[in-house]
């Protein structure tokens, strides 16, 4: 168990105020540049950054064609300034910079609106979501029917199917598929309109996550600013989750709601109240897993955190009812989806095309072997992080285990993309500042730069990430094992008050 303590006052060798102002200016400038460049690239409609989604959409699409070198340079500029802007903002916040959290949330809402109204960018995933939603609306099973089969029917949405996934049934859960089907019902036979409604849902989800982590951060302005910088106005997350409209985001609100529901245990009450909190939390956690099965990782972390925080009979009531709630949701969802929904989860494993880690080819053709390698990686990464993870706030004991499990899932996976990081950035935002921030921001910015423009990723881009990811993992795990994630010293606020730390 951790407890909050104050760091002993220590006079800074250099006045902090000038550095605070400089870093804040850098943060504002770079964040703005990143958001503007990302939005401009998306609005250009260039086929290197925007996949074809057909006419009749509401997007601000200029239908331009840019020089490939310009697109690549702009992508690197946006990725680099996005990561650097957040890092500079965090450094300024450690030195006492306190922008109003309400203004940051308003800026988040404005940026979300912009990214919703530009065409979906940087991958073909939204096309796939539209295909699967359309398949449901037409009365077929998306865990059986493929986009290519929809194409062969001559359906207007199917005619725009991306060739990279044309023979792949959906690998997403029933909750994600329900959202895709709703968007397809609203969008009709126009892929652009289906994509628009998917982006609207993602935009709402993004703002909801920003509001929830602001609430979880509590009344402390320093913690609220940190939460907003790492999520609400993080250009990289805004771009991937709203402009790119990746479905991973849909699992984050129910995950955080599960945490909020379980935290009612903090109030006074007996076993009955604990059981109700656990049941509600379990239902919400089950929805998160029913979006994307990998969210079982942070859900397991939530269960571990609750086990540590709860005591006596309330512990058993909370966890038992949570398991019941989650099981009921998943059983009902997959019963409706059918056996094919479970079978399709293993089909994606057979492709090594986008593997980021060097594994022998035969691993991808044996589901049991692939699962074993994935589990081993999860245990290694999770074990090192659990051993050396810097302490969190005593008021949020669940966040540490959740973050450890989320990082183990994302960093230990054979397939990694920048948008997978939506699983852990909201959790990272609720921990005290450490060097972990820099490691994860740098990783996301580097992956973003290497994989952009993103539509039709070339072989050399995959070669680059297959070098970058193992090198990062080796350096990161070594630094973590050596205990290098914590800052060597804690900066003081500009007014001289020491910043709070939590320690064992």
N, C-alpha and C positions, 0 to 999 in steps of 0.2 A: 504494500500500500504506500502511496506517495503522500507527501504533505507539502503545502505551500509555505515558502519561507522567503524572507527578504534578503537580498544580497547585501553584504556589508558595504557601506558607502565608500566610494573610491574616487578621489578627485581625478578627472580626466586630464591627460597631459596636454591635450589640444582642445580649445573651445569647440563645442559641438554645434552651436547655432549656425555658423557659416556652412559647415558640411551638411547640416540638415536642410538648409535652404537650397543648396546646390543639388543635393540628391533628389529632393522633391521636384525641382525644376526638370531634372533629367528624367525622372519617372513620368511626369505629366507629358513631357515632349515625346518620349519614346513610345509610351502607351498610345498616345494620339496618332503618331505616325504609323504604328503597327495596325491599328484599327482602320485607319483611312486607306492604307495600302491594301490590306486584305479586302476591304469593301470594294475598292476600285477594281482589283483583279476579278472579283466575283461579278461585278456589274459589267465588266468588259465583255463577258460572254465568250471569251476566247476558249476554243475547244481543248486547250491544254489544261485549263483550270475548271471549266464548266462542261459537264457531260451533256449530250443532247437529250433534252426532255420534251421536245416538240413545241408547237405553238400554243397559243390561247392561254398562256399563263399570266399572272398579275405581276411578274417580276420586272424589276428595272434592269433590262438586258440591252446593252448597246450593240450586241452582235458584231463585235470587233474581232479583228485578227491582229495579234501582236507578234513582234519578233520573238522567237523562242528564247534568245539570250536575255531580252528584256523581261520576259515572264519569270525566268529562273532567277534573275538578279532581284526582281521585286519580291519574289517569294522568300528569298534569303534575307532581304532587308526586313520584311514584315516579321519573319520568325525571330531574327536576331534582336530587333528592337522590342518585340513583344516580351521575350524572356528577360532582356536587360531592363526594360521598364519596370517589370514586377520586382526584379531584384533590387533596383535602385529605390523603389517605393518601400520595400521591406527594410532596407538599410536606413532610410530616412525615418521610418516609423520607430526603429530601435533607438534613434537619436531624439525622439520626441515629436516628430511630425504627426499632427492629429487633424487631418481633413475630416469634415463632418461625415459620419457614416451615411446619413441620409442623402447627402450629395453623391456619394459613391454609388449608392443603390439607384439613384435617379440616373446617373451616367450609365449604369448597367442596363437599365430599362431602355434608354435611348439607343445604346449600341445593339441591344437585342432587336429592337424595331428595325434598325438599318439592315442587320444581317438576315432578318426574316424576309425582307423585301428584295434582296439581291438573289440571283439564281443560286441553287445549291452548288457548292464548290468543293473541289479538291479530291473527289472520289466518285465512284459509280454507285455507292451504297444506296443513295436515295432512289435511284432507278430500280434497284432490287426491291426496296421496300414497297415501291409503287406496284411492281409486278406481283408481289405476294399478296398485297392488299386487294388488287384487282382479281386475282385468282379466287380469293375468298368470296368476293362480291358476286362473282359469276357462278358460285356454288361448288367450286372444286376445293381440293385439299392442298394447301401450299407445302405441306410436308411430303407430298407425293408428286404433285404436278410441278414441272419445271418452267422457268421463263421461256425456254425454247418451245415447249409444247403450247404455251399461250401464244407465242409467235406464230406457230403453225396453224393456229385457229384463225389467224388474220385479225386478231383483236388490235385496236389502235394502240393500246398500251403495250401489248406484247410485241408489236412491231419495233418498239424502241428498246427492246431488252438488251442489256450489255452482254457482249459475247463472253466476257471473262467468267461470268457466273451462269451462263445460259442453261447448263445442265445440272445446276445445284438447287435442290429444294431448300426451303428456308431452314436455317439452323437456329432461329430465334424461338423463344418460348411463346406460349399462348397469350400472355399479356401484351407483348410487343406486337404480335400478329393481330390482336384485336384493335390496337391503335391504327395499324396499317390498313385494316379493313374499314375502319371508320373514315379514315382519310380518303380511301378509294370510293367509298359510298358518297362522300361529299364532293369529290373531284370528278366523278363520272368517268368517261372514257378518255380524259385528257391527263396524260402523265404530269404535265406542268401543274395542273390544279391539285392533283393528288400530292405532289411534292410540296406545294404551298401549304396545304393543311398539315402535312407532317412537320413542316418548319414552324408553323404556328404552335403546334403542341410542344415542340422542343423549346421554342421561345418562352412559353409559359412555364415549362418545367425548369428552365434555367433561372428565371427570376424567382420561382418558388424556392429553389435550392439556395439562392443568395439570401432570401429572407429567412430561411430556416437556420442557416449557419450564423447569420447575424443574431438571431435569437439565442442560439446555443452559446454564442460567445459571451453572452451576459452583458451587464451594464458597463464594463470596463472599456473606455474608448480605445485603448491600445489594442485590446483583443478584437474589437469590432473592426478597426481599421485593417488589421492583419488579415482577418477573414475576408474582407471585401477585396483586398489587393490580390489574394491568392485565387479568388474565384470570381467575384462579381465583375471586376474590371480587368481580369486577366485576358489579354487579347488572344492568346493561344487557345484557351478554353472557349472563349466566345466564338472564335472562328470555327474550330472543329465541331463544337456541339450545336451551334445555331446555324452558322453559314453552311456547314457540312451536314447538319441535321442527323448525326449518328444516333442510333437507337440506344446506345449505352446510357445516354443521359436519362432515359425514361426509368431506369432502375434506381437512380439516385434519390428522387423524392420519396418513394416508399421506404427506402433504406433509412433515410434520415427521420421520416415519420415513425418508423419502428423504434428508433432510438428515443425520440421524444415521448412516444407512448410508454415505453418501458421506464422512463425516468419519472413517471408518476409514482413509482415505488419510493421515491425520495420522500413523498408526503407520508403523513401518518396514516396507518391503515393496517388491517390484518391480512390473513391469508387470502380472503375473498378478493380484496382490492388488488393484491399482487397477482392473483390468478387472472383477473380481468385485464390488468395491464399487460400481462404476458400473452394472453390470447390475442389482444389487439395488436401487440407488437409482432406476434408470430404471423398473423394474417398479412400484415404489411410486408414483413420480411419475405413471406412466400410470394407476394406479388413481385418483389424485386427479383427474386430468383426466376420467376415465371417470365420476366422480360429477357434476361440473359443468365444462363446457368452459372457463369463464372462468379456472379454476385453471391453465391453460396459461401465464398471466401470471407468477405467482410461480415456476412450474417453470422458465420461461425465465430468471428472475432467479437461481435456484439454479444453472443451467448457467453463467451469466455469473460468478457468484461462485466456482464451482469452477475455471473457466478462469483466474481471477486467482490463486487459491490454489495450484493445481497447477503443476508444472514438468516440462519434459522429456517423456520418453516416457510417464510416468504420466498427464500431462494428456490426451494423445491417447487412451490406453487407457481412461481414466475416462469421457471424454465420448462416445467412440464406442460403448462398451458400454452407456452410459446411454441413448443414442438407440435402440439396438437393443432394450433392455429395454422402454422406453416404447412403442415402435412395435409390438412383439409384443403387449403387453397391449391396446392400443387396437384393433389389427387384429382380435384374437380377440374382444374384447368387442363391437365393432360388426359383426363377421361373424355373431355369434350373434343380435344385435339385428336386423340386416337394414338394407337401404338406407333404409327409412323412418325409422330412428333418426337418420340424417344429415340427411334432408330436414326433419325436424321442428324442427331447430335454427333454421331461418330463419323458421318460421311465427310465432313470438312477435314478430318484428320488425314485423309488419304492423299492430300496435296502438299508437296514440299515447295510449291512455287513461291509462297510468301513466308517461308520459314526464315526467321532471323538468327537462329542459332545453328551452328554446324553439327548436324546429326547425319548418320548414315541413312541412305535413301530407304533401306528396308524398314526403318522404324515407322515411316509414314504409312506403310501398308499393313500394319498389324496394330489394331486398335488397343489391344491389351498392352503391348509393348510401349506404344505411344503414351497411354495413360500412366504406365509405370514411370516413364521418363519424366512426364509432367509432374507427377506426385513427388518424385525425388527432388526435382528442382524446387517445388513449392516448399518442401521440408527444409532444404538447405538454406534457401533465401529467408524463409520465415524463421528458422532457428537462429540464424545469425542476427537478424533484426530483433527478435524477441530478447536475445541476450544483451544486445548493445543499444537498443532504442533509448534515446534520451527520455527522461520522465515527462509526463504530461501534467495537466492541472488536476489537483485532487477533486475538484468539482465536476470533472468530466472523465472518470476512470475508464469508461467504455471506449474512448477514442483510441487510446494506445493499441489495445488488442485488435480493434477494427482496422487500424492503419497497417499494422504488421501483416495481417492476413491479406488485405487488399494489395499491398506491395508484393507480397509473396506470389499472389496470383498473376499480377501484371508483369513483374520483372522475371518471374520464373517461367513464363509461358514461352513456348517456341515461336508463336506468332505474336508480334507486338506492333501496335500502331499508336500514334500520338493520342487519338481519341479514347483509347483504353484508359488513359490517365484520369478520366473523369471519375473513375472509381475511387481514386485516393486523394485528389486535390481538395475536395471539401473537408476531408478528415484531417489532412495536413494543416488546413487553415485553422483548425481548432486546437492545435498544439502550440507550445511556446516556440519562439524562433530558435532554430538550430541550423547547422550547415546542411542538414537534410534538405532544406529549402533550395539551396543553390544546386545541389546535386540533381534534384528532380526537375527544377526549372531548366537547367542546362540540358538535361537529357531530352525533355520535351521539345525545346527549341531546336536542338540538333536533329532529332528525328523528323521534326516538321520540315526543316530546311532540306534534308536529304530526300524526303519522300514527296516534296512538292515539285512541280505543279500538282501531281497526284492523279490525274485522269490518264490512264494508259502509262503507268509507271514502267520505265525502261529497265532493261537488264542491269545496266551499270548502276542505277539507283539502288537496286536490291543488293548488288555486290558491295556497295558502300555501307549500307546499313548492316550487312552481315559481318563487316569488320567493326563498325562502330559499336554495335550492341554488345558483342562479347568483350571488347576492350573496356567499355563502360562497366559492365557487370564485374569484371575482374577487379578493376580499380575501386569501384563502389563497395564491393563486399570486403575487400582488404581494408579500406578505410573504416568501414563499419566495425569489423572485427577488432581493429586497433583502437576503437573508441574515439574516432576523430569526428564524429557528427556534432558534438556539442561545441559551442563557441568557447574559445579559450578565456574570454573575459566577457562580462556583461556591461554593455554601454549604459550610461545614465541618461535620463531625460535632460533636455535643455535646461529645465528649472532646477536641476540638481537632485531630483528624487530618483532613487535607485529603482531599476526595473525589477519586477518580480520573477523569480525562478521557482521551479518546483524540483525538489530533489528527493531521493529515497530516504 
